[in-house]
Amino acid sequence: MEHNKGSIVSELQALKNKNGKSYNQLAEETGLTNVYVAQLLRRQAQLKPDTVPKLRAALPNLPEQLIHEMMKPPLRSYDPNLIQDPTIYRLNEAVMHFGESIKDIINEEFGDGIMSAIDFYCSVDKVKGIDGKDRVLLTFDGKYLPHSEQKSEHMVSRTRPLEKQ
């Protein structure tokens, strides 16, 4: 039976919800990053053969048909309406606001080039700031590792190990 991306994603999200595991739990069980697990379940990344047994163990009711679909190269795309979601809008705003400075630093530190989005790792972590408030720590780890111009004493990941919440 031929599936379209939307129906596959809907089935995968329903399966995840039925299973009751978070992306962090699935990441821990599979050895992947939490963002990569989310990308697999949104058909934005390709499921590799070595990962299949780990994903099956983490989501035991994952049908073979969906595994087969997930192993196909995905159409890495996005819905242009996503920018209307406040979280996605703010992420876009942050990249647009800090992008030129990041580019300058990448060029200064590495020369003329870019951060790879293919050889790329991404994770989302919940940490406590120096004021005790929850903070979102986004890690973009590509061939080049850019750092925005910020005071190091405010950067939680440099002052103490990441805390699990």
Disulfide bonds with the S-S distance in Angstrom:
none
